[in-house]
Amino acid sequence: MPRSIRSDEREASELFAALYPRLAGWCRRLVDDDGTAHEVASEAFTRLWARWTKVEEPRGFLYVTAANLVRDHWRKMERERRAVRRATTEELVNDRQRTDAGDPSVRLLVQSLPPRLRTPVLLYYYADLPVREVSALMGRNEGTVKADLHAARELLRAKLGESA
């Protein structure tokens, strides 16, 4: 006999009430941030609801899904740390190497950009981070990052034209 929608909703609501606090707490210990822990736990429940009729063991599904989401979070954080280190290293190298402006190499042209434009270029093009993540890392609005990337491209285009 097929389950009714109302009984599915009640069952899902009871499961949420019983498991969400524990799941969010478990995630909190793994990611060391309340906001991220709640995002992970909420996303795990969202994915469960999308497969509600197909999942036989919801609790196991939730914890495995949350573990995968936490792992994705850790990977993202490591990518961000590497990108920031790379950007910082590039800036230090730029400060130490004031080289011949006649050299049209892209690396030297990027290094010649003002730091306000250079950092988003390095994070977006060299670290391959999406605008959303560059925005979060730099503490700027996405629109500002997009405008800075555009301004950087225009400056680079002009400098390439000068050296040709």
Beta strands, then each sheet from edge to edge (+ up, - down):
end
